């Protein structure tokens, strides 16, 4: 299929493995989001300290930092499907431990942090393997459509997960099954369903990296990202914008102390960004980004910061939900552009290691961002921390548009356009020559009407 022809809105779902994989993802993400809500509420009820909420993010992030090099190499050297299965089998054990803590009436948060660190370890290996597996599930011409639908399904699960978690947590049950215990049982069921569906995939990625293990091979992902300014710019933009502007870790504080909405209100707040992202992602699936992808990415990251500021100012649930929907919708555009860049600008044999670098940056922006939010909320209060973080996100957007002009110049999400934009950062004459060849190719492929 020529790159200038439109891709059907549901083209990715023609592939059986893609359908199975997305069914598995929606199940396990719903369970993980429900579990995350239960953990956050449980920790805050025990300590009533913003910093302790931040520690939950830190516990999830540190293993990713520790295993960043081996996780990417494992994803490139071994069957990625099997890597995912092993990692999520570890998640089953971790969720079982959380259930036991709740069942036994544990009143200490440190065992919870230890289990979260094990969950983070599993994620550090499953993340690169899962990301690098996706291009094997669909034909190349349907990849951007697959990324868009993958993000859409992710957001659907992020809406349903917190909502289900909030409902299950507040069910009128008595005794040990009340509250978090029931949520953890639900998460266990979703994990078992995930393992079953993933084991049914027919794809076998095999061994992509043929060279023997060495530090040079393991570090190749970092070197590749460093020299590809489009990748470095897009990944680092997300890192600093979300690191500063993330407010998810503080939602239990807003739900209980500022908006007075309780666990179900927390579920609504947790689901709001995903609802906004869902609306945008469905629209993008049928009306994908055709031109000016880089500019649109920068614009939406700025909107992410403005939405964060609005949420910090709000004192009622409807306005807070609208602000968080803006945050999620704006972030969705950035996710699709960044994910497409990550895979289209990376050779297949290196996708695991490059995805591991991306996973580290993503973990830093999300989990480490939760720690940053908890720490600044402990210093300044939750409201000021969110508002100042939103201002920081807007400032980062402006700076990155100056630091990474090649990212700003990205036009279409196609391999040739990415090569042209990257070449412009090194040799403007070479970039002009590549653009001329691309235009000639498009004119030849243009149907005669």
C-alpha positions as CSV (number, residue, x, y, z in Angstrom):
1,X,0.0,0.0,0.0
2,X,1.6,3.4,-1.0
3,X,2.2,5.6,2.0
4,X,0.1,8.5,0.5
5,X,-3.1,6.3,0.3
6,X,-5.4,6.3,3.4
7,X,-5.4,3.3,5.7
8,X,-8.9,1.9,6.5
9,X,-10.0,2.9,10.1
10,X,-10.0,-0.7,11.4
11,X,-7.3,-2.2,9.2
12,X,-5.2,-3.5,12.1
13,X,-8.1,-5.7,13.3
14,X,-7.8,-7.9,10.2
15,X,-4.9,-9.6,12.0
16,X,-5.9,-12.4,14.4
17,X,-2.9,-12.0,16.6
18,X,-3.6,-8.2,16.9
19,X,-7.1,-8.9,18.0
20,X,-6.0,-11.5,20.6
21,X,-3.3,-9.2,21.9
22,X,-5.6,-6.2,22.3
23,X,-8.2,-8.4,24.1
24,X,-5.5,-9.5,26.5
25,X,-4.3,-5.9,27.0
26,X,-7.7,-4.5,27.8
27,X,-8.3,-7.2,30.4
28,X,-4.9,-6.8,32.2
29,X,-4.9,-3.0,32.1
30,X,-8.4,-2.9,33.7
31,X,-7.1,-5.1,36.4
32,X,-3.9,-3.1,36.9
33,X,-5.8,0.2,37.1
34,X,-8.3,-1.2,39.6
35,X,-5.4,-2.5,41.7
36,X,-3.5,0.8,41.4
37,X,-6.6,2.6,42.8
38,X,-6.9,0.2,45.7
39,X,-3.1,0.5,46.6
40,X,-3.2,4.3,46.5
41,X,-6.3,4.5,48.7
42,X,-5.0,1.9,51.1
43,X,-1.6,3.7,51.5
44,X,-3.2,7.1,52.0
45,X,-5.6,5.7,54.6
46,X,-2.7,4.2,56.6
47,X,-0.4,7.2,56.5
48,X,-2.3,10.3,55.3
49,X,0.9,11.7,53.8
50,X,1.4,12.8,50.3
51,X,5.0,11.7,50.3
52,X,4.0,8.1,51.0
53,X,1.8,8.2,47.8
54,X,4.9,9.4,46.0
55,X,6.9,6.4,47.3
56,X,4.5,4.1,45.5
57,X,5.6,5.6,42.2
58,X,9.3,5.4,43.2
59,X,9.0,1.7,44.1
60,X,7.6,1.0,40.6
61,X,10.3,3.1,38.9
62,X,13.5,2.1,40.5
63,X,13.6,-1.5,39.1
64,X,13.2,0.0,35.6
65,X,16.3,2.1,36.2
66,X,18.2,-0.9,37.5
67,X,17.2,-3.3,34.7
68,X,17.1,-0.9,31.8
69,X,20.1,-2.5,30.0
70,X,19.3,-6.2,30.4
71,X,15.6,-5.8,29.7
72,X,16.1,-4.3,26.3
73,X,18.7,-7.0,25.4
74,X,16.4,-9.7,26.6
75,X,13.6,-8.4,24.4
76,X,15.9,-8.5,21.3
77,X,17.5,-11.9,22.1
78,X,14.6,-14.1,23.2
79,X,11.0,-14.8,22.1
80,X,9.2,-11.7,23.1
81,X,5.9,-13.5,23.6
82,X,7.6,-15.8,26.2
83,X,9.2,-12.9,27.9
84,X,5.8,-11.3,28.4
85,X,4.3,-14.6,29.7
86,X,7.1,-15.0,32.3
87,X,6.8,-11.3,33.5
88,X,3.1,-11.5,34.0
89,X,3.3,-14.8,35.8
90,X,5.4,-12.8,38.3
91,X,2.6,-10.2,38.4
92,X,0.2,-13.0,39.5
93,X,2.4,-13.7,42.5
94,X,2.6,-10.0,43.4
95,X,-1.1,-9.5,43.3
96,X,-1.6,-12.6,45.4
97,X,0.7,-11.0,48.0
98,X,-1.3,-7.8,48.0
99,X,-4.4,-9.8,48.5
100,X,-2.8,-11.5,51.5
101,X,-1.7,-8.2,53.0
102,X,-5.2,-6.9,52.8
103,X,-6.8,-10.1,54.0
104,X,-4.6,-10.3,57.0
105,X,-5.3,-6.6,58.0
106,X,-1.7,-5.3,57.4
107,X,-1.2,-1.8,58.7
108,X,2.3,-1.1,57.4
109,X,3.1,0.3,53.9
110,X,6.6,-1.1,53.6
111,X,5.6,-4.6,52.5
112,X,3.3,-3.0,49.9
113,X,6.3,-1.0,48.6
114,X,8.3,-4.3,48.3
115,X,5.6,-5.9,46.2
116,X,5.4,-2.8,44.0
117,X,9.1,-3.0,43.4
118,X,8.6,-6.6,42.2
119,X,5.8,-5.5,39.9
120,X,8.1,-2.8,38.6
121,X,10.8,-5.4,37.9
122,X,8.3,-7.4,35.8
123,X,7.2,-4.3,34.0
124,X,10.8,-3.4,33.2
125,X,11.2,-6.6,31.2
126,X,7.6,-6.9,29.8
127,X,7.4,-3.3,28.6
128,X,10.2,-3.5,25.9
129,X,9.1,-7.0,24.9
130,X,5.5,-5.9,24.5
131,X,6.3,-2.8,22.5
132,X,8.7,-4.6,20.2
133,X,6.2,-7.4,19.7
134,X,3.5,-5.1,18.1
135,X,5.1,-4.7,14.7
136,X,5.0,-8.5,14.3
137,X,1.3,-8.6,14.8
138,X,0.2,-6.5,11.7
139,X,1.5,-5.8,8.2
140,X,3.8,-2.8,8.0
141,X,1.3,-0.6,6.2
142,X,-1.2,-1.0,9.1
143,X,1.3,-0.2,11.8
144,X,0.3,3.4,12.6
145,X,-3.3,2.3,12.6
146,X,-2.3,-0.5,15.0
147,X,-0.6,2.1,17.3
148,X,-3.6,4.3,17.3
149,X,-6.0,1.5,18.1
150,X,-3.6,0.2,20.7
151,X,-3.7,3.6,22.4
152,X,-7.5,3.7,22.1
153,X,-7.9,0.4,23.8
154,X,-5.4,1.4,26.4
155,X,-7.6,4.5,27.2
156,X,-10.8,2.4,27.2
157,X,-9.2,0.2,29.8
158,X,-8.0,3.2,31.8
159,X,-11.5,4.5,31.9
160,X,-13.1,1.2,32.9
161,X,-10.3,0.1,35.3
162,X,-10.5,2.9,37.9
163,X,-14.3,3.0,37.7
164,X,-14.6,-0.7,38.4
165,X,-11.9,-0.4,41.1
166,X,-13.9,2.3,42.8
167,X,-17.2,0.4,42.6
168,X,-15.7,-2.9,43.9
169,X,-13.8,-1.1,46.7
170,X,-17.1,0.4,48.0
171,X,-19.3,-2.7,47.6
172,X,-21.4,-3.3,50.8
173,X,-19.4,-6.3,51.9
174,X,-18.3,-7.2,55.4
175,X,-15.3,-8.7,57.0
176,X,-12.0,-9.4,55.2
177,X,-13.5,-9.3,51.7
178,X,-14.5,-5.7,52.0
179,X,-12.4,-3.0,50.2
180,X,-9.0,-3.8,48.7
181,X,-9.2,-7.6,49.1
182,X,-12.0,-7.9,46.5
183,X,-10.2,-5.6,44.1
184,X,-7.1,-7.7,44.3
185,X,-9.2,-10.9,43.5
186,X,-10.6,-9.1,40.5
187,X,-7.1,-8.2,39.3
188,X,-6.0,-11.9,39.7
189,X,-8.8,-12.9,37.3
190,X,-7.8,-10.4,34.7
191,X,-4.2,-11.6,34.9
192,X,-5.2,-15.2,34.3
193,X,-7.2,-14.1,31.3
194,X,-4.2,-12.2,30.0
195,X,-1.9,-15.1,30.2
196,X,-4.4,-17.4,28.5
197,X,-4.9,-15.1,25.5
198,X,-1.2,-14.3,25.1
199,X,-0.4,-18.0,25.1
200,X,-2.7,-18.3,22.1
201,X,-0.7,-15.9,19.9
202,X,0.8,-17.6,16.8
203,X,3.5,-15.0,16.3
204,X,7.0,-16.0,17.2
205,X,9.4,-13.1,17.1
206,X,12.4,-15.4,17.5
207,X,15.9,-14.1,18.1
208,X,16.4,-10.7,16.5
209,X,19.9,-9.8,17.9
210,X,22.4,-12.3,16.4
211,X,25.6,-11.0,18.0
212,X,27.0,-12.3,21.2
213,X,26.2,-10.4,24.4
214,X,28.5,-7.5,25.1
215,X,28.3,-4.1,26.7
216,X,28.5,-2.6,23.2
217,X,25.5,-4.5,22.1
218,X,23.5,-3.8,25.3
219,X,24.3,0.0,25.1
220,X,23.3,0.2,21.4
221,X,19.8,1.4,22.2
222,X,21.1,4.5,24.1
223,X,23.6,5.3,21.3
224,X,20.9,5.0,18.7
225,X,18.4,7.3,20.5
226,X,21.2,9.8,21.2
227,X,22.1,10.2,17.6
228,X,18.5,10.2,16.3
229,X,17.4,13.7,17.4
230,X,13.8,13.0,16.6
231,X,13.6,10.1,19.0
232,X,15.6,11.9,21.7
233,X,13.5,15.0,21.4
234,X,10.1,13.2,21.5
235,X,11.0,10.9,24.4
236,X,12.6,13.6,26.5
237,X,9.7,16.0,25.8
238,X,7.3,13.5,27.2
239,X,9.7,12.8,30.1
240,X,9.9,16.3,31.4
241,X,6.4,17.5,30.6
242,X,4.7,14.6,32.4
243,X,7.4,14.5,35.1
244,X,6.5,18.1,36.0
245,X,2.8,18.1,35.1
246,X,1.7,14.7,36.3
247,X,-1.0,14.8,39.0
248,X,-2.2,11.2,39.2
249,X,-0.4,10.4,42.4
250,X,-2.2,13.3,44.2
251,X,-5.7,12.3,43.1
252,X,-6.5,10.6,46.4
253,X,-5.7,13.8,48.2
254,X,-8.0,15.8,45.8
255,X,-10.7,13.2,46.0
256,X,-10.8,13.1,49.9
257,X,-9.6,16.5,51.1
258,X,-10.3,19.0,48.4
259,X,-13.3,17.7,46.4
260,X,-14.7,15.5,49.2
261,X,-15.7,12.8,46.7
262,X,-14.5,9.5,48.4
263,X,-13.3,6.4,46.6
264,X,-15.9,6.5,43.9
265,X,-14.9,10.1,43.2
266,X,-11.3,9.0,43.0
267,X,-12.4,6.4,40.4
268,X,-14.1,9.1,38.3
269,X,-11.0,11.4,38.5
270,X,-8.7,8.5,37.6
271,X,-10.9,7.7,34.6
272,X,-11.3,11.3,33.3
273,X,-7.9,11.6,31.5
274,X,-8.6,8.3,29.8
275,X,-12.0,9.4,28.7
276,X,-10.6,12.5,27.0
277,X,-7.9,10.3,25.4
278,X,-10.5,7.9,24.2
279,X,-12.4,10.5,22.3
280,X,-9.3,11.8,20.7
281,X,-7.9,8.4,19.8
282,X,-11.1,7.1,18.2
283,X,-11.1,10.3,16.1
284,X,-7.5,9.8,15.1
285,X,-8.1,6.1,14.1
286,X,-10.5,7.3,11.4
287,X,-8.9,10.7,10.7
288,X,-5.2,10.1,11.3
289,X,-2.6,12.8,11.4
290,X,-1.7,13.5,7.8
291,X,0.5,16.6,8.0
292,X,2.5,18.7,10.5
293,X,2.8,15.9,13.1
294,X,5.6,17.6,15.0
295,X,3.8,20.9,15.4
296,X,0.6,19.2,16.5
297,X,2.6,17.2,19.1
298,X,4.1,20.4,20.6
299,X,0.8,22.1,20.6
300,X,-0.9,19.2,22.5
301,X,1.9,19.0,25.1
302,X,1.3,22.7,25.8
303,X,-2.4,22.0,26.2
304,X,-1.5,19.1,28.6
305,X,0.2,21.7,30.8
306,X,-2.7,24.1,30.6
307,X,-5.2,21.4,31.5
308,X,-3.1,20.5,34.6
309,X,-3.1,24.1,35.7
310,X,-6.9,24.2,35.3
311,X,-7.3,21.0,37.4
312,X,-5.2,22.5,40.2
313,X,-7.4,25.6,40.3
314,X,-10.7,23.7,40.2
315,X,-12.8,23.2,43.3
316,X,-15.7,21.1,41.9
317,X,-15.9,17.7,40.3
318,X,-17.4,18.7,36.9
319,X,-14.7,21.3,36.2
320,X,-12.0,18.9,37.5
321,X,-13.2,16.1,35.2
322,X,-13.2,18.4,32.2
323,X,-9.7,19.6,33.0
324,X,-8.4,16.0,33.3
325,X,-10.2,15.1,30.0
326,X,-8.2,17.9,28.3
327,X,-5.0,16.5,29.9
328,X,-5.7,13.0,28.6
329,X,-6.9,14.1,25.1
330,X,-3.8,16.3,24.6
331,X,-1.5,13.6,25.8
332,X,-3.1,11.1,23.4
333,X,-1.8,12.9,20.4
334,X,1.7,13.0,21.8
335,X,1.5,9.2,22.6
336,X,0.5,8.3,19.0
337,X,3.2,10.5,17.4
338,X,5.9,9.3,19.8
339,X,5.0,5.6,19.5
340,X,5.0,5.8,15.7
341,X,8.3,7.6,15.7
342,X,9.8,5.0,18.0
343,X,8.9,2.0,15.8
344,X,9.2,3.6,12.3
345,X,12.6,5.1,12.9
346,X,14.1,2.0,14.5
347,X,15.3,-1.2,12.7
348,X,13.5,-4.4,13.8
349,X,16.6,-6.0,15.5
350,X,17.0,-3.0,17.8
351,X,13.4,-2.3,18.7
352,X,13.7,-4.1,22.1
353,X,16.7,-2.0,23.2
354,X,15.3,1.3,21.9
355,X,11.9,0.4,23.5
356,X,13.8,-0.2,26.8
357,X,15.2,3.3,26.6
358,X,11.7,4.6,25.9
359,X,10.3,2.5,28.8
360,X,12.9,4.1,31.2
361,X,11.9,7.6,30.1
362,X,8.3,6.7,30.3
363,X,8.7,5.2,33.8
364,X,10.6,8.3,34.8
365,X,7.8,10.5,33.6
366,X,5.0,8.4,35.2
367,X,6.3,6.6,38.3
368,X,9.1,9.0,39.1
369,X,6.7,11.8,38.4
370,X,4.4,10.4,41.1
371,X,7.3,10.6,43.5
372,X,8.0,14.2,42.4
373,X,4.4,15.1,42.9
374,X,4.3,13.5,46.4
375,X,7.5,15.3,47.4
376,X,6.4,18.8,46.1
377,X,2.9,18.3,47.6
378,X,4.6,17.6,50.9
379,X,6.6,20.9,50.6
380,X,4.0,23.2,49.0
381,X,0.6,21.5,49.3
382,X,-1.2,19.5,46.7
383,X,-2.8,22.4,44.9
384,X,0.3,24.5,44.5
385,X,2.3,21.4,43.4
386,X,-0.1,20.7,40.6
387,X,-0.3,24.3,39.4
388,X,3.5,24.8,39.4
389,X,3.9,21.5,37.6
390,X,1.5,22.6,34.9
391,X,3.4,25.8,34.4
392,X,6.6,23.8,34.2
393,X,5.1,21.6,31.4
394,X,4.2,24.6,29.3
395,X,7.8,26.0,29.8
396,X,9.4,22.7,28.7
397,X,7.3,22.7,25.5
398,X,8.6,26.1,24.5
399,X,12.2,25.2,25.3
400,X,12.0,21.8,23.4
401,X,10.6,23.5,20.3
402,X,13.8,25.5,20.2
403,X,16.2,22.7,21.2
404,X,14.8,20.1,18.7
405,X,13.8,21.8,15.5
406,X,14.0,18.5,13.6
407,X,11.2,17.2,15.8
408,X,9.1,20.3,15.2
409,X,9.6,19.9,11.4
410,X,8.2,16.3,11.3
411,X,5.5,16.3,8.7
412,X,4.0,12.9,8.0
413,X,4.4,9.7,10.1
414,X,6.2,7.8,7.4
415,X,9.7,6.5,7.2
416,X,10.8,8.9,4.4
417,X,9.5,12.0,6.2
418,X,11.3,11.0,9.4
419,X,14.6,10.6,7.5
420,X,14.1,14.0,5.9
421,X,13.5,15.7,9.3
422,X,16.4,13.9,10.9
423,X,18.8,14.8,8.1
424,X,17.8,18.5,8.4
425,X,19.5,18.5,11.8
426,X,22.8,17.5,10.3
427,X,22.8,18.7,6.7
428,X,20.1,21.1,5.3
429,X,21.2,20.4,1.7
430,X,20.9,16.6,2.2
431,X,17.4,17.2,3.7
432,X,16.3,19.3,0.8
433,X,17.5,16.6,-1.6
434,X,15.6,13.8,0.3
435,X,12.5,16.0,0.3
436,X,12.8,16.5,-3.5
437,X,13.1,12.7,-4.0
438,X,10.1,12.1,-1.8
439,X,8.0,14.6,-3.7
440,X,9.0,13.0,-7.0
441,X,8.0,9.5,-5.7
442,X,4.6,10.8,-4.4
443,X,3.9,12.4,-7.8
444,X,4.7,9.1,-9.6
445,X,2.5,7.1,-7.1
446,X,-0.4,9.6,-7.3
447,X,-3.3,8.0,-9.2
448,X,-4.2,9.5,-12.5
449,X,-7.6,11.0,-12.3
